[in-house]
Amino acid sequence: MDSIDREILHELSKNGRATLQSISEKVGISRVAIAKRLEKLIENNIIGIHAMINIKKLDYKVLKVEADLDEKSRKLLLKRLKNCPRVIFATEITGEYNFELFLCSFELETIKMMIEKIIKPYCKKIRVTLSSVPEIPHFIYLPVAPIDEDIQPCGEDCKECSFKELCLCCQFSEIYKFKKGIEGGE
């Protein structure tokens, strides 16, 4: 990444919907050059193009989970949570716990079930704290799928998922829709 790429990213960070023409005018290179550079940044996983969601406006709840995991358990848990739409952030930390997750949903019951059934089995010890919704950044990336999709945002087919009988995690699963009265239930 060079100084031109940084200028392009600076313009996009101010306005993610900026046109190639407007970026071109500010950076001083052609639209074609801007497009090629953006394509390269995307291919190299330096940037991603996604809708960002303001979870505060949607009244989401956030829980912070600190866990002590061995290396094998950490890798397995990360694999399991890789595409989970409830995970805001996951990282290694130092101190009493060595792993931290921030999880969100519009109801706490969803996150509690996820912690009990999916996260706790991997942990030597765990501490859960109700957190506020992030003040910064205002918008975060969370995968969202249409309600009628067979495959959920986490990538699981609910019919095949090992948690289908317990799942409150995915607001799009049949058991969740029934519980919450979505689409004519209640």
C-alpha positions in Angstrom: 0.0 0.0 0.0 1.5 3.3 -1.0 0.6 7.0 -0.4 -2.0 7.0 -3.3 -3.8 4.0 -1.9 -3.9 5.8 1.5 -5.4 8.9 -0.2 -8.0 6.7 -1.9 -8.8 5.0 1.5 -9.0 8.4 3.2 -11.6 9.6 0.6 -13.6 6.4 1.0 -13.4 6.6 4.8 -15.0 10.1 4.6 -17.7 8.9 2.1 -18.0 5.2 1.4 -20.3 6.0 -1.5 -17.9 8.3 -3.2 -17.7 7.9 -7.0 -14.6 6.9 -8.8 -14.7 10.2 -10.5 -14.8 12.2 -7.3 -12.0 10.2 -5.8 -10.0 10.6 -9.1 -10.4 14.4 -8.9 -9.2 14.5 -5.3 -6.3 12.1 -5.7 -5.2 13.2 -9.1 -5.2 10.0 -11.0 -7.7 8.5 -13.5 -10.9 6.7 -12.6 -9.5 3.5 -14.2 -6.4 3.7 -12.0 -8.6 4.3 -9.0 -10.7 1.2 -9.9 -7.7 -1.0 -10.5 -6.2 0.1 -7.1 -9.5 -0.6 -5.3 -9.7 -4.0 -6.9 -6.2 -4.8 -5.8 -6.9 -3.6 -2.2 -10.0 -5.8 -2.2 -8.3 -8.9 -3.7 -5.5 -8.5 -1.0 -8.1 -8.3 1.8 -6.9 -4.9 2.8 -10.4 -3.5 2.4 -13.9 -5.0 2.2 -17.1 -3.5 1.0 -20.0 -4.1 3.3 -23.0 -2.3 4.7 -22.3 -1.1 8.3 -25.0 -1.2 10.9 -25.7 1.1 13.8 -26.5 -1.5 16.6 -27.3 1.3 19.0 -30.2 2.5 16.8 -31.4 -1.1 16.6 -31.3 -1.4 20.4 -29.0 -4.4 20.4 -27.6 -5.7 23.6 -23.9 -6.4 24.0 -22.0 -8.9 26.2 -18.3 -9.0 26.8 -17.0 -12.5 27.2 -13.5 -13.1 28.7 -12.3 -16.7 28.5 -9.3 -18.8 29.4 -8.7 -21.2 26.6 -5.9 -23.5 25.5 -4.6 -23.1 22.0 -6.5 -26.0 20.5 -9.8 -24.8 22.1 -9.2 -21.3 20.9 -8.7 -22.5 17.3 -11.8 -24.7 17.4 -13.9 -21.9 18.9 -12.7 -19.4 16.3 -13.6 -21.8 13.6 -17.1 -22.3 15.1 -17.6 -18.5 15.4 -16.0 -17.4 12.2 -19.2 -16.5 10.4 -21.4 -16.0 13.4 -23.5 -12.9 13.0 -23.5 -12.3 16.7 -19.8 -11.8 17.1 -18.7 -8.2 16.9 -15.1 -8.7 17.9 -12.8 -11.6 19.0 -9.2 -11.3 20.1 -6.4 -12.7 22.2 -5.6 -10.7 25.4 -3.2 -10.9 28.2 -3.9 -11.2 31.9 -6.2 -13.6 33.9 -8.1 -14.4 30.7 -6.4 -14.9 27.3 -9.4 -14.4 24.9 -12.1 -11.8 24.6 -15.3 -11.7 22.6 -18.0 -9.1 22.2 -21.4 -10.5 21.2 -24.6 -8.8 20.3 -28.3 -9.5 19.7 -31.5 -7.7 20.2 -32.2 -9.9 23.2 -29.9 -11.2 25.9 -31.5 -14.7 25.9 -29.9 -15.3 22.5 -26.4 -14.4 23.7 -26.8 -16.3 26.9 -27.7 -19.5 25.0 -24.8 -19.0 22.7 -22.4 -18.6 25.6 -23.8 -21.7 27.4 -24.1 -24.0 24.4 -21.3 -22.9 22.1 -18.6 -20.9 24.0 -18.5 -22.4 27.5 -17.6 -26.0 26.5 -14.3 -24.7 25.1 -13.3 -22.7 28.2 -11.3 -23.5 31.3 -13.0 -20.4 32.9 -15.1 -17.6 31.7 -16.4 -14.2 32.8 -19.3 -12.5 31.1 -20.1 -8.8 31.5 -23.1 -6.8 30.2 -21.5 -4.1 28.1 -22.8 -0.9 26.6 -23.2 -0.6 22.8 -19.9 0.7 21.4 -19.8 4.5 21.3 -17.1 4.4 18.7 -17.3 3.2 16.0 -21.0 4.1 15.5 -21.4 1.6 12.7 -20.1 -2.0 12.7 -20.2 -4.8 10.2 -22.6 -7.6 11.0 -23.8 -10.1 8.4 -27.5 -10.0 7.8 -29.5 -12.5 5.8 -33.0 -12.4 4.4 -35.5 -14.3 6.7 -36.5 -16.7 4.0 -32.9 -18.0 3.3 -32.2 -21.7 4.1 -28.6 -21.0 5.0 -28.2 -18.6 7.9 -25.7 -15.7 8.3 -23.4 -18.0 10.2 -23.2 -20.3 7.2 -25.2 -23.1 8.9 -28.2 -24.8 7.4 -30.6 -24.9 10.4 -31.8 -28.3 9.3 -28.3 -29.7 9.6 -27.0 -27.6 12.5 -26.1 -29.5 15.7 -27.7 -26.8 17.7 -31.1 -26.7 15.9 -33.1 -27.9 18.8 -31.6 -25.3 21.1 -31.0 -22.5 18.8 -32.1 -19.1 19.8 -28.9 -17.6 18.4 -30.1 -17.0 14.9 -33.1 -14.7 14.5 -33.7 -16.3 11.2 -34.1 -19.9 12.4 -37.5 -21.6 12.5 -37.4 -22.1 16.3 -36.5 -18.5 16.8 -39.3 -17.2 14.6 -41.7 -19.4 16.4 -40.5 -18.2 19.8 -40.6 -14.6 18.9 -43.8 -14.7 16.9 -42.1 -13.5 13.7 -44.1 -14.1 10.5 -47.5 -14.8 12.1 -46.5 -16.8 15.2 -47.6 -15.8 18.7 
